Amino acid sequence: MDNNVKLHNMQTKSINNLFFSAMNTATSLFDQALQAHHLAQLALAHDLYEQVGVSDPQHAQALHLRGVICLQWGQQDTGIELIVRALQLQPANPKAHFNLANAYLTQQRYDDALDHFDQALQHQPEYVQALLGQAQALRQSERPYSAMASLARALQIQPQSLEAHLELAITQAQLAQFEPARLRLAQLAQQAPGHAAIKQALQEVDRLYQTHSRLLRSFLGASPTPPQPSQLALMGILAHSRQQYEASIAFFNASLALDPRQAKVCSQKGLSHLGLGQYYGAIESFDRATSLDPSLSEAWHNAGSALCELQQYPAAITQFREAVRTSEDKTLSLFMQLTAQLNVCDWTDFDDIQRQVIAQIKRGHCPMQPLQVLAICGEPELQLQAAQAHYKDTQGHVIETPLKSRTHSDARLRIGYFSRDFREHAVAYLTAELFELHDRRQFEVIAFNFGEPTRDRMQERLRQSFDQFHDVAHLDDGQIVQLARSLPIDLAVDLAGYTADNRTGLFARRVAPVQINYLGFPGTLGHPQIDYVIGDPVITPDSGHTSFSEKVISLPCFQVNDRQRPISDRVFTRDELGIPDGHFVFCCFNSSYKITPAMFNTWLRILQACPASSLLLVKFHDQTEINLKQHARAQGLDPDRLIFCPKVPTPDYLARFRVADLFLDSSPFNAGTTASDALWAGLPVITIAGQAFAGRMAASLLHAVGLPELVAEDVPGYEQLAIRLATTPGELAQFKDRLAAQRLRMPLFDTPVFVSRYEAALLLAHQRQHQGLPPQAIDMSHMQAMP
């Protein structure tokens, strides 16, 4: 035998011996770990499972059970991470799915929990414990009817399951079916006297009954005769009209317990769940309503709205289409359907619906949220009409109470900032340093937070930067106005505008003598009680002031920035992102709803003109990726050239810009924070200068960072600019070098200069109001305007 062959055989045998030795070691260690785990010697078992992983990194069960021990120790995040890794190695493990689902259930991550209970049942259909966990997740997320279906299946498999009967009794009580619940528990108590779990379930049913009775008595008093289903439903409607949603749900449940086939009562109950922000409960109620009466268009529509809140857009689109099909007045449902479609780049009937939206706006109606209008309509006059129509529809009935400026006991003015986004959010990422740099000799800075207290790192920083921080989510508009006036404040800055869960009704009542629209909503609010909007010579040129209901305060750049935003040290490689070697990388990390068919087709033409290129996008929703790849394929482009990357923590998100070569902005709704993020990370951005505020944001930022050459006047110019920069690396490198050299010296990132100009404008606005003069445009820009 040839010596080389002998050597090869010896090496192979040696490697095999090492492999089987490692496998034997891993098997032995795993058996010891299992024994220790069964004996509740958790620390020893954990260490042994960890040693198994060293010997055999692909040992899924060791990872899984190590994760289980972490969960037993209360280390939820670590336990979840380990079990997720185990499932990547062994996806068909029903027990791992079950344990991961229970961990998510503990964190009230109901969608994730239900997903893994479902996967456990796919691999083991008669897994009763998974059915019980599924039922518990459904009940806790206000979906009791769905929970009862899971419990019925569990009892079909194990009719004597005590846990299933107990969970069913509690679920019945949640639906005000107290007699069946108590009867079931009484029968169980006879079979197992003194059983602790039965006693606990009885206590829970009694608690639910006491709560239910208290809510009913608050409206009915000591009624001598049991109300009829119709009476209970009417009381539910009355409670709902008073925004007493828990009471209204109690009445609707009581009515449905007596007559469960009342479709309209199910629909009304869904609205009360919406009032409490219980979207899952709302969807189940609306679904039950439409199953009883498929012609109930308002239930289809409201189910779609609730699904949008959960970002379940494909399901929402289906609901809105049913609402359109069953409704006489299809307008609102049709436009809500378009809103859902935009979020996943589903452009079915886009042109037709867009024409209908514009026609409605011209008639003085705004059937869509104004923020969505910005994505499909770039004309500033139409955006103003839409905002004014929205104001009229939502706040036109509010009576403004005049408010005079206060006589100062000290020299400082009080600024009130109003937002739900004092947390890890784009608005906070931009404004954090502004609040810290305010001149405390001239200003006292007060936050009114109508979002929930998150206590995340950003919110903790902001709580330290304000002189006062008021959590006001639990207060109604009148109470917040009363609080603001009692302090009182001199200038109110609305950082939300017409964004999600806004409180623009506060400003209709007037919380301060001077009220300002800033940053959250990129456009006019069409709101007669808002006095000013913050702009600059590029985003709000003098010629465009007539498209604003507010007077314009012009600064060097409209956007403030936080120079403390950290960029992580993480280096994203092209290989891990799936970018082919040698490809030029375009990117756009804008929200999906900003991508219109025309804009996407523009990007496809750029990619077709640059064959060795890819486009990097953020995967906001699975359906977005599916739809955009289908559009690309239909236009003859390889869909694999569209690369979707997941959401990551903000420092990593900023670092990921560095893997790209050029940022392609969207139009008519530009990048705002995202564009300044790219520039902060050193990535050049190209944009089209639109007509309206939302369409000129990136142009403003590029002027303010000293790169005006990257602003195109129209679509052909934009395409030519992108192609030229992709094919002439020397020119692109010059722009990157300029950005790196001058970034911190230019107005975009010169936060102290921004703050000083902004404060000077606030003082002028207050002075005018104090003198009894009306608002007027204030120019603090000292910067040449863009043609």
N, C-alpha and C positions, 0 to 999 in steps of 0.2 A: 504493500500500500504506500502511496506517495506520502512523504513526510508532511507536506502541507495539508493533505486530507486528514492525516492522523491528528495534526495540531488543531484543525478545525473541529473535528469530532470531540477532541478533549475539551476545547473551549465551550462547545455546545453543551456537553455533559455537565461541565462545571456551572454554566449559567442555569441549566435546568435544576441542578442540585440546589443552587442558591434560591431559585424561585420556589421550589417545593418546600425548602426549609423555611422560607419566609411565610409561605402559606400555612404550613403546620404551626408555626409560631403564632400567626394571627388567629388560627382556629382555636388553639389552646387558650390564648389570652381571651378570646371572645367567650368561650365556655366559662372561664373563671369570672369574667365580667357579668355574664348572665346570672351566675350563682349568687354573686355579691348583690346584684340588683334585686333578685328575688328575696334576699335576706334583709333588704332595706339598708344595706351598707353602701349608701349612695356615693360617698366620696371615693371609696375604693373602686366601685364599679365605674365611676366617671373616669378615673385615672387609667383603668384597664382598657376601657373603650378608646381612650385617647391613644394608648400604646398600640392597639389594634390598627388604628388609623395610620400610625407611623410605619408599621409592618406592611399594611395593605391599604394604600390611600383610596382604593376603589371599594372598600368595604362599606356598603350603604347602610347595612343594619347597625353597625357600630356608630356611625354618624347619627342615625335616627334615634337610637336609644340614649346616646349621649345628650342629644337635644331634649329628649323626654326628661332626663334628670335635671337639666337646666330649667325646664318648665316647672318641675317639682320644687326647685329651689326658688322659684319666683323670678328667674332670669329670663323674662319673656322674649326679649329681642334676640338674645343669644340662642335660645332654644329654637325659635322660629328659623333663624339663619341656618342652623345645623340641619334641621329637618328638611328645609328647602334644598340644601345641598344633597341630602340623602335621596330625595325624590328625583333630582336631576340624574343620579346614577341608577335609580331603580323606580321608574315612574309608576309601576303597576303594583305598588305596595299599599293595600287599602288601610292598614293600621297606621302607616305614616301619614296618609292623607287625613285620617280621622284625628290623630293627635295634633296635626297642624291646624285643622279646622277648629278644634277646641281651643287652641292657643289664640287664634284670631277671634273666636267668640268671646274670650276673656277680655280682649281689647276692643270689643264692640265693633269689629271690622266685619260686619255681617255679610257683605258680598263675598269677601275672601273666604269666610267660614263656609258659606253655602256652596261655593265653588268646590272646595275640597271635600265637604260631605258628599256632594254629587259624584266626585271622582272616586271616593271610597266605595260608593254604591255601584258605580259602573263596573268596578273590579270585583265586587262582592255584593250582588243584588239583595241578598237576604241578611245584610249586616244591620241588625236591629239597633245596636248602639248608635250607628251612624244616622239611622232614621230618627232616633230620639234626639240626637244632637241637632239634626236638621230642623226638627219641630221646635226645639228650644230657640234656635236662631231666628226662625220665622216668627215665633210668638214675641220674642223680645224686640223685634223690629216691626211690631204692629201689623203682622200678617197672620192673624189667628186662623182664618179659614184655610189658608195653605198649610198651616201647622197641623190642623185637624186631618188633612188629607195624608200627611206623612205619618201621623199617629195611627190612622186607620190601616195603613199598609203595615206598620209595625205590629199591630194587634192581629192582623191577618196571619202574620208569620208566627208570632208568639202570643196567643190569646190570653195567657196568664201573666204577661209581663207587668209587674207591679209598677215599674218606672213609667211605662207607657200609659197606664191607667191614671197615675198621679198627674202626669203632664197633661193628659186630656182633660182632667177635672179642672186644672188651673186655666187651661185654654178656654174651656166652656165658661168659666167665671169671668174671664176677660171679655167675653161676648155677652155678659149679663144673663147667661143661662145658669142661674144659681141653683135651681132645684135639681136639674140633672147632675150638676157637679157634686152637690151634697149627697145625693142618692148614691152616686158612684163611690164616693169616699166612705159612706156608711157601710156599704156592702163590703168594701175592702177591710174596714175596721173589724167587721164581724169575722172575716177570714183570718185576720192577723191582729188580734187585740194588742193594743199598746205599742204598735210599730211606730218608731220615731218618725219615719218618713211620711207616714199617713197623717200623724199629728201635725207635722210641719205643713203639709199640703192643706189640711183643714184650716190652719191659721192663715195661710195665704189666701184661701177662698174667702174666709171671714173678713180679712183686710180689704180685699177687692169689693166685697159686698158693702162694708161700712163706707168706703169711699164713694161707691156708686149711690148708696142711699143718701149720703150727705149732699152730694151734688144735686140729686133729685129734690130733696127737701128744700134746698135753697131757692127753688122756683115754685114747688108745689105746696110747701108747708105740710101740715099734717092732714093730707087729703083722706077723707073717710072712705072713698070708693077708689078701687084701682083704675087708673086711667086706661083708655083705649089706645091701640097702636097709633091712630091718627092724632090723638091728643099729645101723646108722647113725642111724636115727630114734630108737631107744631112748637112744642116747648124747646125741642132741639134747635129748630130754626131761630127761635127767639134768643136762645143762649148764644148761638153763633153770631147773630146780629150784634150782640153786645161784646163780641170777641172773647166770650167765656167758652173756649173750645173744649176743655175737658168736660164741662157740664153738658155741652151739646152732644159730644160723643156718647156720654152716659145715657142721654135721652134716646138717641138714635139706636144704641144697642138694646135698650129696653123695648123699644118699639119693634125692632127686628127679632128680638127673642119671642115676641108674641106672634109676629107675622113676618117670616123671613123673606118673603117674595116681593118686597117693596123696592122696586128698582130706584125710584127717585130718592128714597130715604138712604139707600146705600150711597148714592151719588152725593147727597148732602153730607153724609158722614165723611166721605172722602175730602170734601172742602174743609171740614173741621180739622182733619188730620193735616191738611196743607197749612192751615193756620198755625199749627204747632210745629211745623217743619218736619212732620212725620211722613216722609215721602213714600216709604214702602207701604205704610198703612193706607195712605191715600190711594196708591195704585191698586192695592187689593180691593178697596171699596169701589173704585171706579170700574175695575174689571168685573166685579160681581154685579154691578149695576148694568153693564152692557151685556152680560150673559143672561140677565133677566129680561132686558129690553134693548135689543141691538139697535133700535132707532134713537136711542138717547144720545144725541150728538154732543151735548155738553159734557157727558161723562167721558166720551172718547177724547174730546179736546183737553179736558183737565188731566186725564191720565197722561197724555202727551206732554203737558206742561210739567207734571211731576217727574216724568222720565228725563226730561231735559235738565231738571235740577240735579239729577243723579248722573248726568252726562251719558245716559243710555240713549244716544241719538237714533240709532237704527230702529229701535223699538218705538221711540217717540214718533218718528216719521210715519210708521204704520198706523199709530193711533190717530195722528192728525189727518191722514188720508181717509180713515173711516169717518172722522168728524166732518170732513169736506163732503164725503159721499152722502151723509145722512142729514146735513144741515141745509136749511133754506138760505141763510146768510152765511156764505162760505168764506167771507173775506178774512176774518181773524184767524181761523184755523189754517187757511191756505198760507198766510204769511208766517204763522208760527211754524208751519211745515218747512218753509224756506229757511227759517232761522236754524232749525235742526239740521237741515240738509247742508247748510254752509259749514257747520261745525265738523262735518265729516267729508266735505268736498263732494257731495252728491249734487250734481248740477242738473238733475232731471227737471225739465220745464223751466230752467233758470230764467231765460230771456222773457218768457211769457209772464212769469210771476213778478219779475223785476218791473216790467212795464205797468203791471197792475198796481204795484206799490207806489210807483212814481205818480200814477194817475190819482190815487187816493190822496197822496200828499198835496198835490195841486188843488184838490177839492177841500183841503183844510182838515184832513184826517191823517193820523199816524198809526197805522195798524200794527207796526213793528216797534220794538224797543229802539230808541234813537241810536244806540250804539251799533245795532245791526244795519241801520240805514247807512251809516258811514261806509260800510263795506261794499255796498252795491250802488251807491249814488255819490259821485264826487263833486256835484254842483253845490257851491256854498249857499245859494239862495234856497234851493230845495232842502238842504240840511237845516237852515233856519226855519223854514216853514214846518218841517217835521218836528223840530224841537218845540216850536210854539204850539203846534197841535197837541203834542204830548203833554205839555204843561196845562193847556186848557182842559184836556180830558182827565188829568189826574189831580190837578191842584187849582183849577180855575174857580172852584167853589170856596177856597180858603180865603178868609178875610184878613188882610194885613192890618196889624195893630201898629200905628206909627210909633217910632222910637227916636227920642232925641239923644244926642250925644251927652255923656255925663259931664258933670263938673268935676275936675280932677282934684283928688286930695293929695296926689303925688304926680310926678312928671311922667310916669310910665303909662304907656298904652297897653291895653290887654288884647292880645290876639287869640282868638279861639280857632283851633283847627278841628274840623269835623270829618271823620272817616271811619270806615269799618276795617281799614287795611293797615292799622298800626300793628303789624306782625310781619312774618316772612312773606312779603308781597312786593311787587314792583314799585308801588307808590312809596312804601317805606324805604326800599333800597335807594331811591332817589333823594328822599327828603331828610333822612336821618341826620345828616350833618347840618342841614339848614336849621333844625330846631336847636342844635347844640351851639351854633354860631350866632344866634340872635343876640343883639346887644342888650344885656339885662339892665343897663342903665336907662334904656328907652322903652323896653318892652317886657311885659310879663306874658309868658307863653303857656297856653292852656289847651289840653287835648280833650276832646269829646269822642270817646271810642264807642261806636254803636255796633262793633263786631264783638264776638265773644272773647273773653279774656283767654289768650292762648298761652301766655307765659313762655313763649319760645324766646330764643336768644335775641332776636330783633326787638320783640316787644319789651323785653327787660331793658334793653339799651334805651328805647324810647321813653319808658317810664322814668328813667333817670334823667333824660334830657329836658322834659317838660317841668314847668314850675308846679302845675297841677295836672293830674291825669284822672279823668272821670270816666268810669265804665257806665255807659248809659243804654246798653242794649235792652235792658228790662223796662225802660221808661218809654212812654208814648211821646209823640211829637210835642204835645202841649206841656208835658212835664219837663222835657229837655229845654224847650223855650223858656219855661219858668226858671229853670236852673241857670241857664246862660244869662238871663236878664238880672237874676239876683246877684251875680258876681260883681258887677256886670262886665261884659266884654265890649270893646270898642270896634273891633274888626273881626268878622267871621270869614274864614276861608273854607270853602267846600272842596275837599279833596276827592270827592266821589262823583259828583254830577249824576248823570243817568247811567251809572254802572249798577252791578248786582246789589240788591238789598240797600239801595240808596235811601236817604232821608231828606230829599229835596223839599219835602213839605215843611221842614223846619224853617227854611228860608222864605217860604211863602208867608209865614207868620211873622217873620223878621226877628232874628236872634241878636242882631247887632245893627248899629246905625249904618255901618258900611259892610257890604257883603260881596265876596269875591269868588269867582269860579276859577279853580286852578288844578291842573295836572291830571286828575282822575278821568275826566271826560274830555277827549280832544276835539272840542268844538264849542259852539254857542249852546247855551241851555234854553234860549228863547224864553227866559224867565224874567218877568218885569221887576221882580224884587232883588235880582242879582245885579249889582252895580257895575262890577268890573270883571274883566278876564285878563289873565296874564299872557302876553305874547311877545313878539320881537319883530324887527323889520322884515324878516324873511317869512315867518309863519303867518303874521298878520300885517301885511303891507298896508299902507294908508288907503290904497284903492279898494281893499277888502273890508274896511271897517263897517260898511253898511250891511254886511252879512252877519253882524253880531247884534244881539239885543243889548249886550253889555258894552261899556266903554273900555277901550283897550289900554292896559298898562304895558308899555313896550320896554323890555329889558335887553341887554346884549344878546341873551339867548333865553327862550322861554323856559328851558328845562334846567332845574337845579340838579346837581350830582353829588354823590357821597364819595369823597376821595379815599375813604377807608375800606371800600369794598375789596375783600381779599380774593385773590385768584389762587387756586390751589396749585401745588407743585406737581399734580398728576400730569403725566405726559400721555395723551391719547395717541396711539399709533394708528396708522391707516389700516394695518392688518386687523386690529381688533374691531374697527368700525366697518370692515368689509369694503374698503376703498381699494380698487385695483392699483397695482404699482404703476407709477408714471402718470396717473390721472391728475389733471387740474381739478381742484375741488371748489365748486361753488357751494354756498350754503344759504339757507334762509330759515331762521328759527322763529319766525312769526307764528301767531296763532292760526289754526287752520281756516277759521272763518274769514280771514283776510285774503285768502287765495281765491280769486275769481277765475272763471274759465279763460277770460282774455289774458290774465296775468300768467296763468299756468302755460298757456300756449306760447306766450312770449318766452318763457324759460325753456320750453321744449325746442323752440327755434334756436336759442343760444346753444343748447346742448348738441343739437344736430350740426351746427356750424363748428363745434369744437368736439370732434369725435372722441378724443382721449380726455373726457371730462366726466365728472359725476356731480350730482346735486344732493347735498346733505340736508335733511329735514328732521324735525322733531316728531316723534310718534306720539301725538296727543290721543289718538284713538285707533284701535285696530282697523276699523272700517275706513279711516282716512287713508291708511296705507293701501288697502285693497282698491279703493276708488281711484286714487291717483295713479297707481300702477296700471289699472285698466285704461285710464285716459291716455297714459303714455303709450301703451301697446297699440291702442286704436290709432294713434298718430304716427306709428311706425318707429317708435323709439324703444330700445331695449329697456324694460321696466327695472332691470337690475341696476341701471345707472341712477335710479332714485334710491338713496340710502337713508333709512329711517333709524334714528338713534333714540334711546329712551330718555325720559326725564332723569336728571341727576341733581344732587345738591348744588346750590348756587355757586360756590367756589369752583366746583368741577365743571359746571355749565360754562363758566367764564373761561376756564382753561381749555375747554373743547373748541372754542373759536380758533385756537392756534393751529389746529389741524387743517383748517380751511385756508383757501387762497383769496377768496373774494366773497363778500356778502351781497346777495341780490335782494333788494327791498321789494315790497309789494305796493300796489297802487290799485284803487284810489285810497286805501287805508294803509298808511305807512307803518313801519316799525317806529316805536317811540323809545321805551326803555331798552328794547332789544337792540336797536341801532346804537345807542350810547354804550350798551354792554360790549358790542362788537368793537367799537372804537376804543373803549377802555382796555380791551384785551389786545389791541394793536392790529385789528383786522379792518382794512378799508371796506367801505360800504358804497354801493352805487344806488341811486334812486332817480325817480322821475318827479319833477316839481309839479304837483297837482295844483288845483285851484283852491281847495278848502283847507282848513286847519289840519285835519287828519291826513291830508295828502301832501303836506309840506313839512311834516315833522322832521323827516330825515334830511331834507334840504337845509332846514334850520341848523340841525346838528352839524352837518358837514361844513357849512359856512362858519359856525362857531368854533370848529376845530381846525380851520384853515385849509380845508380841502374842497373848495367850491367847484373845482373842475370835475368832481365825481357826481355832480347833479346834472341829469339830462333833462332836456326841455320836453321830449316826447318819447313815445315807444320806440320808433326807429333809432333815435339817438341813444336810447338806453341799450338797445340790442347791440349797436355798433360799439359802444363803450365797453360793454361786457366782453364782447368777442376780441376787441383790440387788447384789452388788459390780459385776457387769457392767453393770447398768442404772442404778446411782447413782454416777456418776464422782466426785462430791464425797466420798463415804464412802471409796471406794478411795484417793483422793488423800490423805486423812487418814492412812490406814495407811501409805502410802509415806512420808509426811513423818515420821511417828513412827519408822519404821524407820531412815530416814536420820539422824535427830537422835540416836537413842539406841543405835544399833547397837554402837558400840565401847565403850559404858559398861555393857552388859548382860553377864550371865555367859557367853552363847554365844561371844562373841569377846573375853572378858577372859582371855586365856591365862595371864598371870602368876598370877591368882587361882586358876585351875584347877590350875596346877602346884603351888602351895603347899598347897592342900587335898588334892590327890592324893598328894603326898609325905608329908603328915601321916598319911594313911590307910595308906600303905606302912609307915611307921615303927611304927604301931600293930599292923599285921598281923604284922610281923616280931617285935615285942616279945612278942606272945601266943605265937607259935611258940617263941621262945627260952625262954619260961617254961614250956613244956610244955603250954600250954593249947590247946584245939581252936579252929578258926576260928569267929568269930561275926560277925554283921552289924555294920558300922561306918558311922556316920552322920556325914559331914563336910559335909552339904548346907547347913544353916542357911537353908533355903528352904521356904516354905510348900508343902505337898503339894497336888496337884490332887485334887479330890473324885473 
